Amino acid sequence: MSALVRHLLIPATAPAALVGLYFTPIALFGCVNRGWLALAVVLVSAVAACATTAKGTQARLQGSPSANWWLLSTLVLLTPIVLILGPLG
């Protein structure tokens, strides 16, 4: 699996899921259930961002060239939090 897919496209599913929830009709899930699903996406993304931050920091301390990829994954995984607090909230 290439680094682009592993560190950018797979983590990008979290913000895409959140935007997808935003555009789903209320009649499909209901307002409360959409909120719970959005909260679940944000929490899973935040936990994954903490894990990738730890992995990236460990890789940077070891001098590994993959450290920048892990930190890019962290930034992508933090975007659902920014979306909820900003334009979608």
PyMOL commands that set and color helices and strands:
alter all, ss='L'
color gray80, all
select helices_A, chain A and resi 3-9+13-23+26-29+31-61+67-85
alter helices_A, ss='H'
color red, helices_A
deselect
rebuild
show_as cartoon
